[in-house]
Amino acid sequence: MTSTSPTPRIPASWLWLSRTLTADPRFGPLPGLLLLLTVVTGVVDAISILALGRVFVANMTGNVVFAGFAIAGAPGFSLSASLFALAGFLAGATAGGALITRAGQDRGALLRAGALAEFALAAVALMLATLSGAPGVTHGTVSISTGAVTPFGPAVTDALAAVLALAMGIQNAVARKLAVPDMTTTVLTMTLTGLGADLRTVLRGGEGHTAAKATLAPRLLSIAAMLAGALSAAALTLYTSPVAALALALSLLGVVASGAVAAASHPAPWRTPPAQAR
């Protein structure tokens, strides 16, 4: 008589998390895909800060501050890269607005269009960096001497800042229209504010405890996702090459685009945005 080993049981918390990210009744797979886009944000901002002259391509608040530093003559900041990133982000947000006009009444189609556009732009950025022949193609930034030698030349740096910011502008506009709570993908300020504001309610219990507790997981996941993206891209940029980090961003966007294409191929209630989403 042969004995059979018991089938491993998946913890209920993991099942709940999986359903929340991939099969939420209100949002379908949007939370999981937007969480991956949050990882991408951490990746591209790590690349831009560490390899493109201290410029943000996703966080425009920080980029405006960095532009001020560059105007004041602070060393290590690139005014041209900051301005190209600002222009690229505005152009991307405008392009995202056009996508919303065309596909905004179908959240599946909107995410598909945005993700495919981002993937194409990330591929352009990777090609520009690879074909540049600059030290950043094969060397991490810690092995590139300071001074006249930089990971990429000024023209390539500005072009990469513009292209990556263009992609992030599209992402930000699309995520805003998708209106999944605490999944803005590019900014954590309000996520952290909400986390801090609700934490006291969660710890003390009482009225609003259940609602506040339900928001903890997506907020913590968003923070962890951006941290993971920044950490992994920083390690690649510093010790392998910025091009390797760009390849990571492209791979992640490929996963998001594939998931968005699959999600948009099946009718579902979550694809219709709520009336109040703008």
Rosetta silent file (secondary structure, phi, psi, omega in degrees, C-alpha in Angstrom):
SEQUENCE: MTSTSPTPRIPASWLWLSRTLTADPRFGPLPGLLLLLTVVTGVVDAISILALGRVFVANMTGNVVFAGFAIAGAPGFSLSASLFALAGFLAGATAGGALITRAGQDRGALLRAGALAEFALAAVALMLATLSGAPGVTHGTVSISTGAVTPFGPAVTDALAAVLALAMGIQNAVARKLAVPDMTTTVLTMTLTGLGADLRTVLRGGEGHTAAKATLAPRLLSIAAMLAGALSAAALTLYTSPVAALALALSLLGVVASGAVAAASHPAPWRTPPAQAR
SCORE:     score description
SCORE:     0.000 S_00000001
   1 L     0.000  118.804 -176.772    0.000    0.000    0.000 S_00000001
   2 L   -89.159  139.565  178.506    1.608    3.203   -1.150 S_00000001
   3 L   -96.047  143.609  178.562    1.325    6.335    0.881 S_00000001
   4 L  -110.266  135.881  178.681    0.744    9.663   -0.777 S_00000001
   5 L   -73.897  144.057 -179.249    2.194   12.859    0.575 S_00000001
   6 L   -64.248  144.483  177.631   -0.338   15.541    1.412 S_00000001
   7 L   -70.163  128.128 -179.554   -0.822   18.294   -1.142 S_00000001
   8 L   -59.455  136.350  178.944    0.828   21.508    0.081 S_00000001
   9 L   -94.389  132.955  177.627   -1.741   24.081    1.104 S_00000001
  10 L   -81.654  127.861 -179.355   -1.367   27.630   -0.114 S_00000001
  11 L   -55.535  143.745 -178.917   -1.792   30.090    2.762 S_00000001
  12 H   -59.477  -33.685 -178.979   -5.070   31.982    2.655 S_00000001
  13 H   -64.499  -37.004  178.960   -3.193   35.290    2.760 S_00000001
  14 H   -70.466  -37.451  176.908   -1.352   34.420   -0.456 S_00000001
  15 H   -64.209  -41.671  178.313   -4.584   33.421   -2.164 S_00000001
  16 H   -63.008  -43.481 -179.337   -6.172   36.695   -1.106 S_00000001
  17 H   -64.064  -41.769  179.507   -3.189   38.666   -2.368 S_00000001
  18 H   -61.968  -44.308  178.895   -3.215   36.822   -5.696 S_00000001
  19 H   -65.448  -37.961 -179.265   -6.909   37.513   -6.204 S_00000001
  20 H   -63.648  -38.307 -175.251   -6.464   41.153   -5.226 S_00000001
  21 H   -85.712  -26.903 -172.212   -3.703   41.702   -7.781 S_00000001
  22 H  -121.700  -17.478 -175.306   -5.000   39.636  -10.683 S_00000001
  23 L  -142.459   38.590  177.635   -8.731   39.018  -10.314 S_00000001
  24 E   -66.771  134.061 -178.043  -10.229   41.880   -8.362 S_00000001
  25 L   -58.828  -32.393 -178.011  -13.949   42.197   -9.225 S_00000001
  26 L   -86.930  -31.369 -170.595  -13.604   45.959   -9.730 S_00000001
  27 L  -124.077   -2.708  179.445  -10.206   46.138  -11.402 S_00000001
  28 E    57.377 -132.490 -179.572   -9.420   42.688  -12.809 S_00000001
  29 L   -86.328    3.536 -175.711   -5.653   42.308  -13.392 S_00000001
  30 H   -56.890  -44.801 -178.717   -4.998   46.059  -13.295 S_00000001
  31 H   -57.597  -43.442 -179.785   -3.510   46.149   -9.754 S_00000001
  32 H   -65.859  -41.842 -179.672   -0.891   43.521  -10.570 S_00000001
  33 H   -69.251  -38.404  177.335    0.068   45.108  -13.887 S_00000001
  34 H   -69.308  -30.670  175.693    0.250   48.586  -12.367 S_00000001
  35 H   -64.389  -39.447  175.367    2.410   47.189   -9.581 S_00000001
  36 H   -64.277  -37.180  176.642    4.865   45.997  -12.239 S_00000001
  37 H   -66.432  -29.185  174.783    4.810   49.480  -13.761 S_00000001
  38 H   -66.604  -38.474  174.075    5.720   50.822  -10.320 S_00000001
  39 H   -60.490  -43.628  178.734    8.777   48.564  -10.410 S_00000001
  40 H   -58.516  -40.326  178.041    9.601   50.032  -13.829 S_00000001
  41 H   -58.414  -46.182  177.201    9.433   53.530  -12.344 S_00000001
  42 H   -60.799  -37.679  179.648   12.033   52.593   -9.759 S_00000001
  43 H   -64.846  -52.374 -173.710   14.220   51.109  -12.483 S_00000001
  44 H   -70.304  -34.037  177.277   14.176   54.082  -14.857 S_00000001
  45 H   -70.470  -32.808  174.862   14.640   56.687  -12.139 S_00000001
  46 H   -63.606  -42.997  178.019   17.623   54.733  -10.800 S_00000001
  47 H   -61.844  -46.996 -174.946   19.136   54.739  -14.294 S_00000001
  48 H   -67.061  -39.452  179.980   18.499   58.428  -14.814 S_00000001
  49 H   -68.002  -43.591 -172.154   19.870   59.499  -11.432 S_00000001
  50 H   -87.257  -20.791 -173.716   22.980   57.335  -11.569 S_00000001
  51 H  -126.328  -11.627 -174.860   23.838   57.487  -15.284 S_00000001
  52 L  -117.018   24.203  174.993   22.220   60.543  -16.865 S_00000001
  53 L    83.838   41.949  176.388   23.509   63.389  -14.757 S_00000001
  54 L    53.228   65.251  177.900   21.185   63.389  -11.758 S_00000001
  55 L  -133.729  139.553  173.029   17.894   63.804  -13.550 S_00000001
  56 L   -90.364  140.850  173.833   14.515   62.266  -12.811 S_00000001
  57 L  -111.384  -10.566  177.987   12.498   60.909  -15.728 S_00000001
  58 L  -115.363  -34.711 -177.564    9.431   59.821  -13.741 S_00000001
  59 L   -98.158   96.337 -175.321    9.348   62.161  -10.742 S_00000001
  60 H   -76.632  -20.759  173.649    8.885   65.636  -12.170 S_00000001
  61 H   -62.390  -50.461  177.421    8.756   67.308   -8.745 S_00000001
  62 H   -63.910  -34.329 -178.684   12.302   66.200   -8.103 S_00000001
  63 H   -66.923  -39.233  176.886   13.289   67.050  -11.659 S_00000001
  64 H   -63.290  -40.588  177.263   12.143   70.660  -11.315 S_00000001
  65 H   -62.757  -44.026  178.979   14.191   70.908   -8.100 S_00000001
  66 H   -63.455  -36.616  176.430   17.221   69.427   -9.875 S_00000001
  67 H   -61.742  -39.813  176.179   16.814   71.928  -12.700 S_00000001
  68 H   -62.288  -41.442  176.846   16.960   74.681  -10.079 S_00000001
  69 H   -59.720  -44.411 -178.623   20.162   73.176   -8.702 S_00000001
  70 H   -64.234  -40.907  179.007   21.684   73.094  -12.188 S_00000001
  71 H   -63.329  -36.094  179.788   20.732   76.730  -12.873 S_00000001
  72 L   -74.655   -8.374  178.211   22.368   77.723   -9.588 S_00000001
  73 L    91.208   16.229  177.690   25.571   76.005  -10.734 S_00000001
  74 L   -64.168  133.612 -178.119   25.547   73.012   -8.371 S_00000001
  75 L   -69.556  147.325  174.555   28.083   70.448   -9.650 S_00000001
  76 L    90.085   -1.537 -179.884   26.916   67.126  -11.027 S_00000001
  77 L  -111.313  136.720 -177.362   23.510   68.274  -12.293 S_00000001
  78 L  -104.118  110.909  178.791   22.644   68.510  -15.992 S_00000001
  79 H   -65.920  -42.344 -178.333   20.303   71.373  -16.874 S_00000001
  80 H   -62.867  -42.100  179.065   19.880   70.177  -20.454 S_00000001
  81 H   -63.693  -40.315  177.996   18.953   66.647  -19.322 S_00000001
  82 H   -62.967  -42.253 -179.612   16.430   68.060  -16.825 S_00000001
  83 H   -69.015  -39.439  177.004   14.854   70.254  -19.495 S_00000001
  84 H   -64.626  -38.333  178.497   14.737   67.412  -22.013 S_00000001
  85 H   -66.635  -42.400  177.427   13.117   65.204  -19.373 S_00000001
  86 H   -60.542  -45.875  179.789   10.525   67.865  -18.557 S_00000001
  87 H   -64.152  -42.250  179.364    9.715   68.333  -22.234 S_00000001
  88 H   -63.518  -41.863 -179.127    9.561   64.571  -22.795 S_00000001
  89 H   -64.996  -42.243  177.999    7.264   64.027  -19.824 S_00000001
  90 H   -62.859  -42.093  177.702    4.876   66.771  -20.984 S_00000001
  91 H   -63.822  -39.669  178.710    4.852   65.292  -24.480 S_00000001
  92 H   -65.951  -41.074  177.424    4.204   61.849  -23.012 S_00000001
  93 H   -63.486  -37.399  176.748    1.343   63.121  -20.871 S_00000001
  94 H   -64.984  -43.164  176.975   -0.128   64.753  -23.975 S_00000001
  95 H   -64.016  -37.748  176.334    0.198   61.487  -25.887 S_00000001
  96 H   -63.163  -37.072  175.716   -1.396   59.703  -22.945 S_00000001
  97 H   -62.478  -37.401  177.395   -4.288   62.148  -23.156 S_00000001
  98 H   -65.847  -39.504  176.803   -4.730   61.227  -26.798 S_00000001
  99 H   -63.363  -39.291  179.045   -4.810   57.526  -25.861 S_00000001
 100 H   -64.422  -39.642  177.844   -7.431   58.285  -23.228 S_00000001
 101 H   -61.385  -37.949 -176.522   -9.563   60.083  -25.803 S_00000001
 102 H   -83.272  -35.731 -171.335   -9.413   57.063  -28.092 S_00000001
 103 H  -130.602   13.351 -173.611   -9.610   54.213  -25.571 S_00000001
 104 L   -66.396  -17.422  178.898  -10.557   55.747  -22.240 S_00000001
 105 L   -87.927    4.392  177.588  -13.919   53.973  -22.102 S_00000001
 106 L  -137.770  101.944 -174.449  -12.197   50.574  -22.076 S_00000001
 107 H   -64.603  -30.872  176.421   -9.603   50.202  -19.340 S_00000001
 108 H   -65.572  -46.705  179.289   -8.224   47.027  -20.871 S_00000001
 109 H   -65.990  -35.669 -179.664   -7.669   48.656  -24.249 S_00000001
 110 H   -66.374  -46.245  178.966   -6.217   51.776  -22.611 S_00000001
 111 H   -65.122  -38.702  177.534   -3.634   49.866  -20.606 S_00000001
 112 H   -59.276  -47.357 -179.434   -2.753   47.795  -23.672 S_00000001
 113 H   -63.695  -43.858 -179.894   -2.146   50.913  -25.763 S_00000001
 114 H   -65.708  -43.321 -178.345   -0.126   52.597  -23.032 S_00000001
 115 H   -66.090  -40.154  178.644    1.979   49.533  -22.249 S_00000001
 116 H   -66.534  -38.608  177.420    2.789   48.885  -25.908 S_00000001
 117 H   -64.440  -43.236  177.892    3.786   52.528  -26.396 S_00000001
 118 H   -62.579  -42.742  179.672    6.040   52.368  -23.333 S_00000001
 119 H   -60.468  -43.685  179.550    7.610   49.134  -24.516 S_00000001
 120 H   -62.367  -42.482 -179.635    8.392   50.679  -27.908 S_00000001
 121 H   -68.062  -38.878  176.887    9.961   53.760  -26.289 S_00000001
 122 H   -64.584  -35.702  176.623   12.035   51.646  -23.902 S_00000001
 123 H   -64.948  -39.639  176.714   13.278   49.653  -26.902 S_00000001
 124 H   -62.794  -44.129  179.759   14.295   52.929  -28.590 S_00000001
 125 H   -62.370  -43.084  179.353   16.141   54.017  -25.435 S_00000001
 126 H   -63.586  -40.753  179.252   17.969   50.692  -25.204 S_00000001
 127 H   -65.294  -43.796  178.543   18.940   50.894  -28.878 S_00000001
 128 H   -59.040  -46.093 -178.697   20.200   54.490  -28.505 S_00000001
 129 H   -66.050  -43.347 -176.670   22.302   53.559  -25.494 S_00000001
 130 H   -66.217  -42.128 -177.735   23.680   50.365  -27.039 S_00000001
 131 H   -77.884   -8.529 -177.265   24.617   51.964  -30.357 S_00000001
 132 L   -68.968  -27.525 -176.981   26.278   54.948  -28.678 S_00000001
 133 L    70.532   13.956 -177.794   29.476   53.008  -27.995 S_00000001
 134 L   -78.206  165.578  179.171   29.838   54.968  -24.753 S_00000001
 135 H   -57.089  -28.824 -179.317   31.423   53.551  -21.577 S_00000001
 136 H   -67.586   -7.621  178.585   27.937   53.000  -20.147 S_00000001
 137 H   -74.113  -37.999 -172.732   27.350   50.204  -22.650 S_00000001
 138 L  -123.127   -5.679 -175.377   29.800   47.792  -21.035 S_00000001
 139 L  -126.110  143.532  171.066   30.847   49.326  -17.713 S_00000001
 140 L   -73.371  157.672 -175.073   29.119   50.085  -14.443 S_00000001
 141 H   -66.362  -25.031  178.740   29.272   53.665  -13.274 S_00000001
 142 H   -69.438  -21.065 -179.934   31.563   52.806  -10.330 S_00000001
 143 H   -97.081   -1.851  177.344   34.247   51.733  -12.792 S_00000001
 144 L   -94.814  123.987 -176.042   33.927   54.840  -14.947 S_00000001
 145 L   -65.278  150.061  176.221   36.307   57.536  -13.767 S_00000001
 146 L   -75.619  170.386 -179.365   34.915   60.895  -12.752 S_00000001
 147 L   103.658 -129.386 -174.430   35.723   64.041  -14.649 S_00000001
 148 L   -74.193  -24.024 -176.212   35.468   64.190  -18.412 S_00000001
 149 L   -88.691  124.364  177.931   34.396   60.560  -18.787 S_00000001
 150 L  -125.954  163.551 -179.952   30.664   59.950  -18.270 S_00000001
 151 L   -56.105  -38.303  178.838   28.513   56.886  -18.975 S_00000001
 152 L  -139.119  155.246  176.939   27.099   58.580  -22.093 S_00000001
 153 L   -69.048  167.188 -177.241   27.894   61.703  -24.082 S_00000001
 154 H   -57.074  -42.267 -177.740   25.761   64.850  -23.677 S_00000001
 155 H   -65.805  -44.229  179.637   23.652   64.216  -26.786 S_00000001
 156 H   -68.010  -39.642  177.706   22.882   60.607  -25.861 S_00000001
 157 H   -58.385  -48.102 -179.978   22.207   61.587  -22.242 S_00000001
 158 H   -63.768  -41.236 -179.327   19.678   64.223  -23.317 S_00000001
 159 H   -65.304  -43.179  178.783   18.054   61.858  -25.806 S_00000001
 160 H   -63.894  -41.872  178.409   17.736   59.066  -23.234 S_00000001
 161 H   -60.410  -42.883 -178.668   16.269   61.463  -20.678 S_00000001
 162 H   -66.998  -45.732 -176.427   13.700   62.676  -23.203 S_00000001
 163 H   -67.057  -44.702  179.923   12.693   59.204  -24.449 S_00000001
 164 H   -66.822  -38.394  177.239   12.406   57.671  -20.972 S_00000001
 165 H   -67.107  -34.835  175.735   10.464   60.694  -19.680 S_00000001
 166 H   -59.107  -44.745  178.204    8.163   60.425  -22.695 S_00000001
 167 H   -63.488  -41.404 -179.102    7.371   56.843  -21.673 S_00000001
 168 H   -69.791  -31.405  175.164    6.803   57.878  -18.056 S_00000001
 169 H   -64.504  -42.197  175.462    4.473   60.681  -19.105 S_00000001
 170 H   -61.736  -46.610 -178.724    2.323   58.173  -20.972 S_00000001
 171 H   -59.686  -44.026 -177.600    2.386   55.819  -18.001 S_00000001
 172 H   -64.588  -42.669 -179.878    1.372   58.532  -15.563 S_00000001
 173 H   -65.280  -43.441 -179.051   -1.538   59.724  -17.708 S_00000001
 174 H   -66.438  -45.478 -179.847   -2.832   56.204  -18.294 S_00000001
 175 H   -61.760  -36.624  178.827   -2.523   55.172  -14.625 S_00000001
 176 H   -63.717  -40.280  179.660   -4.405   58.305  -13.586 S_00000001
 177 H   -72.772  -34.634  179.488   -7.288   57.428  -15.876 S_00000001
 178 H   -64.636  -29.427  170.049   -7.351   53.786  -14.784 S_00000001
 179 L    56.402   46.895  172.128   -7.992   55.097  -11.267 S_00000001
 180 L   -89.988  121.290 -175.352   -6.884   52.080   -9.224 S_00000001
 181 L   -54.687  134.422  175.922   -6.504   53.319   -5.615 S_00000001
 182 L    62.946   21.604  176.724   -2.892   53.657   -4.402 S_00000001
 183 L  -127.565   58.643  179.059   -1.520   52.513   -7.784 S_00000001
 184 L   -75.819  -21.685  176.183   -0.336   55.767   -9.340 S_00000001
 185 L    75.840  -21.492 -176.142    2.888   53.933  -10.425 S_00000001
 186 L  -121.901  -21.507 -175.273    5.105   57.040  -10.421 S_00000001
 187 L  -129.820  130.735 -179.498    4.545   59.005   -7.184 S_00000001
 188 L  -108.024    2.162 -175.932    4.507   57.652   -3.629 S_00000001
 189 H   -58.873  -51.682 -179.017    3.920   60.900   -1.758 S_00000001
 190 H   -70.431  -30.294  176.489    0.163   60.453   -1.373 S_00000001
 191 H   -63.017  -45.688  178.442    0.606   56.718   -0.789 S_00000001
 192 H   -67.208  -36.845  177.745    2.912   57.407    2.150 S_00000001
 193 H   -62.613  -46.734  178.307    0.598   60.143    3.398 S_00000001
 194 H   -63.344  -38.894  179.351   -2.368   57.796    3.363 S_00000001
 195 H   -61.905  -47.057 -179.976   -0.337   55.054    5.019 S_00000001
 196 H   -66.668  -39.550 -177.941    0.708   57.330    7.853 S_00000001
 197 H   -66.772  -35.047 -176.287   -2.745   58.846    8.264 S_00000001
 198 H   -91.099  -12.312 -174.045   -4.469   55.448    8.482 S_00000001
 199 H   -63.024  -39.323  179.788   -1.847   53.666   10.554 S_00000001
 200 H   -62.329  -40.535  178.912   -3.169   55.003   13.861 S_00000001
 201 H   -63.856  -41.050 -179.935   -6.665   53.767   13.009 S_00000001
 202 H   -64.489  -42.349 -175.898   -5.331   50.313   12.153 S_00000001
 203 H   -72.985  -34.900 -175.366   -3.325   50.027   15.369 S_00000001
 204 H   -91.865  -18.730 -178.333   -6.042   51.324   17.682 S_00000001
 205 L    76.534 -164.129  179.331   -9.056   49.670   16.038 S_00000001
 206 L    90.671 -159.386 -176.107  -12.513   51.131   16.307 S_00000001
 207 L   -62.528  133.282  179.532  -14.499   52.903   13.613 S_00000001
 208 L    83.983    0.203 -176.561  -12.905   52.714   10.175 S_00000001
 209 H   -60.807  -47.232 -176.460  -10.491   49.978   11.243 S_00000001
 210 H   -63.144  -45.833 -179.678  -11.556   47.476    8.564 S_00000001
 211 H   -64.606  -41.981 -179.947  -11.444   50.005    5.717 S_00000001
 212 H   -66.028  -38.959 -179.937   -8.068   51.372    6.814 S_00000001
 213 H   -64.754  -35.898 -178.846   -6.614   47.865    7.156 S_00000001
 214 H   -65.835  -23.477 -178.883   -7.727   46.973    3.616 S_00000001
 215 H   -85.964  -13.886 -175.322   -5.632   49.829    2.208 S_00000001
 216 H   -62.473  -47.681 -174.606   -2.418   48.771    3.930 S_00000001
 217 H   -59.375  -52.708 -179.415   -1.496   45.932    1.560 S_00000001
 218 H   -62.577  -34.759  179.512   -1.681   47.873   -1.752 S_00000001
 219 H   -68.385  -44.996  178.741    0.152   50.829   -0.248 S_00000001
 220 H   -65.590  -37.074  177.807    2.933   48.701    1.192 S_00000001
 221 H   -64.762  -39.844  178.652    3.188   46.754   -2.060 S_00000001
 222 H   -62.402  -43.748  179.015    3.552   49.977   -4.062 S_00000001
 223 H   -63.918  -45.618 -179.831    6.353   51.154   -1.801 S_00000001
 224 H   -63.983  -36.669 -178.807    8.080   47.772   -1.941 S_00000001
 225 H   -64.937  -45.402  179.680    7.714   47.615   -5.730 S_00000001
 226 H   -67.251  -37.866  177.248    9.406   50.946   -6.317 S_00000001
 227 H   -62.706  -42.957  179.766   12.126   50.099   -3.832 S_00000001
 228 H   -63.295  -42.315  178.490   12.754   46.759   -5.551 S_00000001
 229 H   -63.297  -44.636 -179.553   12.975   48.421   -8.947 S_00000001
 230 H   -65.334  -41.303 -178.497   15.366   51.097   -7.717 S_00000001
 231 H   -64.942  -47.353 -177.840   17.536   48.585   -5.863 S_00000001
 232 H   -66.699  -41.974 -179.439   17.865   46.143   -8.753 S_00000001
 233 H   -70.130  -35.312  177.694   18.512   48.865  -11.345 S_00000001
 234 H   -63.430  -42.998  179.119   21.007   50.631   -9.091 S_00000001
 235 H   -61.868  -43.944  178.520   22.976   47.409   -8.667 S_00000001
 236 H   -65.379  -44.999 -177.658   23.023   46.840  -12.435 S_00000001
 237 H   -64.489  -41.326 -176.763   23.889   50.464  -13.242 S_00000001
 238 H   -74.127  -40.842 -168.037   26.666   50.673  -10.675 S_00000001
 239 H  -114.502  -13.554  176.275   28.304   47.286  -11.146 S_00000001
 240 L  -115.317  -75.705  173.711   27.328   45.957  -14.588 S_00000001
 241 L  -176.153  152.261  173.779   26.184   48.762  -16.916 S_00000001
 242 H   -59.015  -31.208  178.893   23.321   51.222  -17.415 S_00000001
 243 H   -64.013  -38.114  176.859   22.445   49.312  -20.581 S_00000001
 244 H   -62.341  -38.920  177.680   21.823   46.184  -18.505 S_00000001
 245 H   -67.517  -37.591  175.435   19.420   48.186  -16.329 S_00000001
 246 H   -63.176  -37.826  177.336   17.655   49.469  -19.457 S_00000001
 247 H   -64.233  -35.657  176.123   17.299   45.867  -20.614 S_00000001
 248 H   -62.999  -45.094  178.605   15.652   45.075  -17.267 S_00000001
 249 H   -60.232  -43.046  179.579   13.153   47.908  -17.791 S_00000001
 250 H   -63.726  -39.922  179.511   12.382   46.657  -21.290 S_00000001
 251 H   -63.707  -44.153  179.041   11.850   43.103  -20.005 S_00000001
 252 H   -63.384  -41.508  178.286    9.432   44.274  -17.314 S_00000001
 253 H   -66.907  -30.800  174.851    7.513   46.363  -19.824 S_00000001
 254 H   -63.837  -39.728  177.229    7.344   43.325  -22.089 S_00000001
 255 H   -64.940  -44.642  179.752    5.651   41.387  -19.281 S_00000001
 256 H   -62.723  -45.855 -179.363    3.202   44.244  -18.664 S_00000001
 257 H   -62.049  -41.739  178.581    2.430   44.624  -22.361 S_00000001
 258 H   -63.607  -43.345  177.982    1.850   40.887  -22.742 S_00000001
 259 H   -64.159  -39.047  179.575   -0.430   40.849  -19.717 S_00000001
 260 H   -67.240  -40.030  177.848   -2.325   43.898  -20.974 S_00000001
 261 H   -62.929  -43.805  179.034   -2.817   42.348  -24.418 S_00000001
 262 H   -64.612  -42.353 -178.591   -4.133   39.144  -22.838 S_00000001
 263 H   -65.897  -36.183 -177.596   -6.425   41.052  -20.476 S_00000001
 264 L   -76.887   -6.602 -178.379   -7.837   43.194  -23.270 S_00000001
 265 L   -88.974   -3.747 -178.092   -8.745   40.129  -25.317 S_00000001
 266 L  -125.519  126.167  175.875  -11.520   39.035  -22.945 S_00000001
 267 L   -61.744  140.831  179.061  -14.694   41.026  -22.165 S_00000001
 268 L  -161.381  151.088 -178.879  -15.098   41.725  -18.450 S_00000001
 269 H   -60.737  -33.359 -176.834  -16.977   44.188  -16.218 S_00000001
 270 H   -65.019  -17.683 -178.157  -13.771   45.725  -14.855 S_00000001
 271 H   -71.447  -18.591  177.334  -12.914   47.081  -18.302 S_00000001
 272 L   -88.406  118.743 -177.046  -15.671   49.705  -18.016 S_00000001
 273 L   -70.455  152.043  175.750  -14.353   52.619  -15.921 S_00000001
 274 L   -65.445  154.948 -175.274  -16.483   54.011  -13.083 S_00000001
 275 L   -60.643  -29.956 -174.713  -18.430   57.149  -13.910 S_00000001
 276 L   -84.228  -12.185  179.545  -16.377   59.259  -11.552 S_00000001
 277 L   -69.047  129.170 -179.704  -12.971   58.320  -13.059 S_00000001
 278 L  -127.238    0.000    0.000  -11.591   61.220  -15.071 S_00000001
